[in-house]
């Protein structure tokens, strides 16, 4: 059986040990008035975190709560809702799926039962449908059948090609799909008045990003540049704690730039993909999962550059 990028990620997560053990609890952090981040594990998906190994967010408006990303499973979505209820008893009225990765959307079924409207880019929905079976299979291994109970494929009620704006209560929201990044349909969510940016999987901090079969490192950099052109005061990454634009650039953009340049030089010198481990990426070894992902990232970029 040929393994897709997602299944390779699952296999690596199961069989490779990590040097850092992180809490499985969802951490609530206030960004500014009525805007919050929910920080999940930086580790892999597990029965304890129910697939919520990412950072989520929500905004409390006068008309209800807008949630950024739904969690990795039905039960994972319940856990996210419990965190929201620590802040407010207002209903969750809108869910924004920022991409096609499982923890961005497979909790939709839970929130749909509560009556929330689900929003995502057209390309995110296409990606979700294309990788559904792989994602459910991988989650079955990582969170177990009990952890997966209730999870089903519920897709967006409202989609958009490039951008979508709406106002709810006293908050204006902009959602932009500027191009492919970690997944084909990644979007960022911009609150212009509050200058808050929710990046989805366009930004990884504290842990190493993964360049997989559904990623595109060149377009990822271009998408990051579009997102970074907004004058954000607060940035909530797709993985990691709320951060600054400088930290987002160093952990995501600079790494993508480095690995692309290094692999290009390696190819120009006649290097073969079988020797890709000779590339020294140690300047980024402060990122969690470095040992797990750095070599795989270089291999994927090698293949991308061959086609470019």
C-alpha positions, 0 to 999 in steps of 0.5 A, spaced: 500 500 500 502 506 498 502 511 504 499 518 503 503 524 506 497 524 512 498 516 513 506 517 513 505 522 518 501 517 522 506 512 522 511 517 524 507 519 530 506 512 532 513 509 531 518 515 533 519 517 540 519 524 542 524 527 547 518 532 550 512 530 553 507 535 553 500 536 557 494 534 553 490 539 556 487 545 552 489 551 554 485 557 554 488 564 553 485 571 552 488 575 546 484 581 547 477 583 549 472 577 547 478 574 543 481 568 545 486 562 543 485 555 545 492 552 545 492 544 544 498 539 544 504 540 540 505 533 540 501 528 535 494 526 536 493 521 542 487 518 545 487 523 551 487 530 546 482 526 541 485 529 535 486 536 538 493 537 537 493 544 534 491 551 536 484 554 535 480 560 537 474 564 538 470 571 539 465 572 543 460 577 540 453 580 542 450 575 537 454 569 539 460 565 539 465 565 532 469 559 533 476 558 529 476 551 527 472 545 530 477 540 533 479 533 530 473 529 532 466 529 535 469 528 542 474 533 541 469 538 539 466 537 545 472 539 549 473 545 545 466 547 547 467 546 554 473 551 554 468 556 551 463 555 556 468 557 561 468 564 558 461 564 556 454 561 555 452 564 549 451 559 543 456 558 538 453 560 531 459 560 526 465 555 525 470 557 520 474 551 518 481 554 516 483 548 512 483 541 510 487 538 516 483 533 520 483 538 527 480 544 523 474 540 521 472 533 523 469 536 529 464 540 525 459 534 526 458 536 533 457 543 532 452 542 526 448 539 531 448 545 535 445 549 529 452 553 527 453 555 520 460 552 518 464 556 513 470 554 509 474 555 502 472 551 496 479 548 496 479 546 503 472 543 502 475 539 496 481 537 500 477 535 506 473 530 501 479 528 498 483 526 504 477 524 509 478 516 508 486 517 510 484 522 516 479 517 519 484 511 518 489 515 521 485 518 527 483 510 528 490 508 529 492 515 534 486 516 538 482 509 537 475 507 536 472 510 542 476 517 541 473 517 534 466 515 536 461 520 533 465 523 528 463 524 521 464 528 515 460 534 515 462 540 510 461 547 510 454 550 509 458 556 506 464 556 501 468 562 498 473 562 493 478 567 495 475 571 500 469 572 505 467 578 509 461 578 514 459 582 521 456 579 527 455 583 533 460 589 533 466 584 530 468 584 523 471 578 520 475 577 514 477 570 511 482 570 506 485 564 502 491 567 499 494 560 496 496 553 498 500 552 504 500 546 509 494 544 505 491 546 499 485 550 502 488 554 508 485 560 510 487 566 515 482 570 519 483 577 520 479 582 525 481 589 522 479 593 528 482 589 533 488 587 529 488 580 530 490 574 526 488 567 526 493 564 521 491 556 521 496 552 518 500 557 515 504 558 521 507 554 526 511 556 532 515 552 537 514 546 533 517 544 526 512 544 521 511 538 516 511 539 508 507 533 506 504 531 499 498 535 500 503 541 502 507 546 497 513 549 500 513 555 495 506 557 495 506 556 502 512 562 502 507 566 498 501 565 502 505 567 508 507 573 505 500 575 503 498 574 510 504 578 513 502 584 509 497 585 514 498 590 520 497 585 526 498 586 533 496 579 535 497 573 532 494 566 533 498 561 530 495 554 527 500 550 532 503 554 538 501 559 543 499 566 541 505 570 538 508 575 534 509 576 527 517 576 528 516 569 531 511 567 526 516 569 521 522 565 524 519 559 526 515 558 519 517 563 513 525 562 515 525 555 515 521 554 509 526 559 506 532 555 509 530 548 507 528 550 499 535 554 499 539 548 502 535 543 498 536 547 491 544 548 493 544 540 494 541 539 487 545 543 484 552 540 487 549 533 484 546 531 491 542 525 490 535 524 494 538 518 498 543 523 501 539 528 503 540 527 510 547 531 509 543 537 509 545 541 516 538 543 518 541 544 526 539 551 526 532 549 527 533 544 532 530 548 537 523 546 534 519 540 537 519 534 532 525 537 529 528 529 529 522 527 526 520 531 521 526 535 518 529 529 514 522 528 511 521 535 509 528 536 505 525 529 501 519 533 500 522 539 497 527 535 493 521 532 489 518 539 489 524 542 486 525 537 481 518 538 478 519 546 479 
